[in-house]
Amino acid sequence: MIMGVFGGLSKGERNRIKIRVRAAMAAITATEGRFFGGRPPYGYLLQDAGPHPNPSKAADGRRLRRLVADPVASRVVRWIFSEFL
């Protein structure tokens, strides 16, 4: 019974952490234009945004990336939204 309670508490904490991390990543993407990884959303491409701000990662050759609109796919996205409206 106690293990079930601890499992439920752990699951709840894991969900809260997931929500906080995703919110922080979305905020940084919106304010700074940086993209943290994974596959870019449809209608966007990744573009180099300069050296990484962390010196050790910059020394490894890692670079920042930002999202830019894909000229071909952005027409499709606009069409989808206009059809929805």
C-alpha positions in Angstrom: 0.0 0.0 0.0 2.8 2.4 0.9 4.6 1.6 -2.4 1.4 2.5 -4.3 1.3 5.9 -2.5 4.9 6.6 -3.3 4.3 5.5 -6.9 1.4 8.0 -7.2 3.5 10.8 -5.7 6.3 10.1 -8.0 4.1 10.1 -11.0 2.6 13.4 -10.0 6.0 15.0 -9.5 7.2 13.7 -12.8 4.2 15.3 -14.6 4.8 18.6 -12.8 8.5 18.6 -13.9 7.5 17.8 -17.5 5.1 20.7 -17.5 7.6 23.2 -16.1 10.4 22.1 -18.5 8.2 22.4 -21.5 6.9 25.8 -20.4 10.4 27.1 -19.9 11.6 25.7 -23.3 8.6 27.4 -25.0 9.2 30.7 -23.3 12.9 30.7 -24.3 11.9 29.8 -27.9 9.4 32.7 -27.9 11.5 35.3 -26.3 15.0 34.5 -27.6 14.2 32.6 -30.8 16.4 29.6 -29.7 15.4 26.1 -30.4 16.4 23.4 -27.9 16.4 20.3 -30.1 14.4 17.6 -31.6 12.6 17.8 -34.9 11.5 21.3 -35.9 7.7 21.9 -36.2 6.2 21.6 -39.6 6.6 24.9 -41.5 10.0 25.7 -39.9 13.6 25.1 -40.6 16.6 25.2 -38.3 19.2 28.0 -38.9 22.5 28.6 -37.2 22.3 31.3 -34.5 26.0 31.6 -33.6 28.3 30.0 -31.0 26.9 28.3 -27.9 26.8 30.6 -24.8 28.2 27.9 -22.6 32.0 28.0 -23.1 32.6 24.3 -22.7 29.9 23.5 -25.3 31.3 26.2 -27.6 34.7 24.6 -27.3 33.2 21.3 -28.4 31.9 23.1 -31.6 28.3 23.1 -30.6 26.2 26.0 -32.1 22.9 27.6 -31.2 20.0 27.0 -33.6 16.9 29.1 -34.2 13.6 28.4 -36.0 12.9 30.2 -39.3 9.9 29.9 -41.5 10.3 27.4 -44.4 9.2 29.3 -47.5 7.6 26.3 -49.1 5.9 24.7 -46.1 4.8 28.0 -44.7 2.4 28.5 -47.6 0.8 25.2 -46.7 0.5 26.2 -43.0 -1.2 29.5 -44.0 -3.6 27.6 -46.3 -4.5 25.2 -43.5 -5.2 28.0 -41.0 -7.2 30.0 -43.6 -9.3 26.9 -44.3 -9.9 26.4 -40.6 -11.1 30.0 -40.2 
